[in-house]
Every structure is written in C-alpha cells, then in structure tokens.
Amino acid sequence: MTLLLLVGVGWLSLRTVLLLTQVSRHSREAQLGRAFQQELRDRGLIDVSPHR
C-alpha cells in the first residue's frame, strides 16, 4: 500500500514539474513573439490597425 502511495505521489510530482516547464517555455516564447511584433510595428513593417 505504501509503495502504491509513493508511486502515485511521484507520478503527480513528475506531471506537475512537466506542466510547469511547459508553461514557463510557452511564456518565454510568447514574450519573444510579442517583442518581435512590436519591433516590426516600430519599424513600420506591419500594419498598426487592429484586425477585423
């Protein structure tokens, strides 16, 4: 019974770590994408008007 509990806690811990890693990676990529789009707007390479 203790082994089953330890396996369950280990599995949940691993899932949590993987999820947090994925969220962190996505956040950095999203920030980089926004900065890149802003740079393009600043240089006048893309339209500033909102999308319809």
PLY file of the C-alpha trace (Angstrom):
ply
format ascii 1.0
element vertex 52
property float x
property float y
property float z
element edge 51
property int vertex1
property int vertex2
end_header
0.00 0.00 0.00
2.83 2.39 0.86
4.54 1.60 -2.45
1.34 2.43 -4.34
1.08 5.73 -2.49
4.70 6.61 -3.25
4.25 5.77 -6.94
1.12 7.95 -7.05
2.83 10.91 -5.37
5.87 10.51 -7.63
3.70 10.42 -10.74
1.79 13.54 -9.69
5.04 15.34 -8.87
6.50 14.49 -12.27
3.35 15.68 -14.05
3.44 18.94 -12.10
7.10 19.56 -12.96
6.48 18.83 -16.65
3.44 21.12 -16.71
5.34 23.97 -15.06
8.20 23.52 -17.53
5.77 23.69 -20.44
4.08 26.83 -19.09
7.44 28.50 -18.49
8.61 27.68 -22.01
5.39 28.97 -23.54
5.63 32.20 -21.56
9.15 32.93 -22.83
8.14 32.16 -26.42
5.03 34.32 -26.17
7.05 37.22 -24.74
9.61 36.89 -27.53
6.83 36.83 -30.14
5.22 39.97 -28.73
8.57 41.78 -28.64
9.24 40.78 -32.25
5.82 42.02 -33.40
6.36 45.29 -31.54
9.74 45.72 -33.25
8.09 45.18 -36.64
5.41 47.77 -35.78
8.07 50.24 -34.63
9.87 49.87 -37.95
6.63 50.27 -39.89
6.88 46.81 -41.44
3.41 45.69 -40.33
0.10 47.50 -40.12
-0.73 49.02 -36.74
-4.52 48.97 -37.25
-6.45 46.27 -35.36
-7.51 43.12 -37.19
-11.12 42.79 -38.27
0 1
1 2
2 3
3 4
4 5
5 6
6 7
7 8
8 9
9 10
10 11
11 12
12 13
13 14
14 15
15 16
16 17
17 18
18 19
19 20
20 21
21 22
22 23
23 24
24 25
25 26
26 27
27 28
28 29
29 30
30 31
31 32
32 33
33 34
34 35
35 36
36 37
37 38
38 39
39 40
40 41
41 42
42 43
43 44
44 45
45 46
46 47
47 48
48 49
49 50
50 51
